[in-house]
């Protein structure tokens, strides 16, 4: 029987300053938004983190739980959804679609993720709503995420994660980006 090997990634000590240089346009938009709106955050720099298992050390360093952010679309690729759920919660397409009263969804392609949200796979973040290309994306939160005081997510890269208040996401970021959001219990 094979043992499951959990890789441990290097994670910096938490910081509250802006990065000295930005790796992606979305990362720059993210920190510019936080700075201009006086939203406090803690952040870490880390080895590339793509899976929720990679986020274990990040969660320890920032004393929070990273959310899982999924970029989904309908079969016709005309409706897109940014779904934020607990990192340790399995995603069941049928439950998501049923909660919204829509046809089944699937994961959007890596090309659409980059084109609309501005990230690569593994870096999907709520801050993608800052991009004009994401204007029509429907934002959906799992109820458990909205109930948590802290919100942990990627800064738009796979090598930077942050912690901020969930209420700052719901009450500042989403109104600023002109996105309404739906809360579902799945």
Beta strands, then each sheet from edge to edge (+ up, - down):
strand 1: 42-45
strand 2: 67-73
strand 3: 80-86
strand 4: 106-107
strand 5: 138-142
strand 6: 150-154
strand 7: 160-165
strand 8: 181-184
sheet 1: 1+ 7- 6+
sheet 2: 4+ 2- 3+ 5+ 8+
end
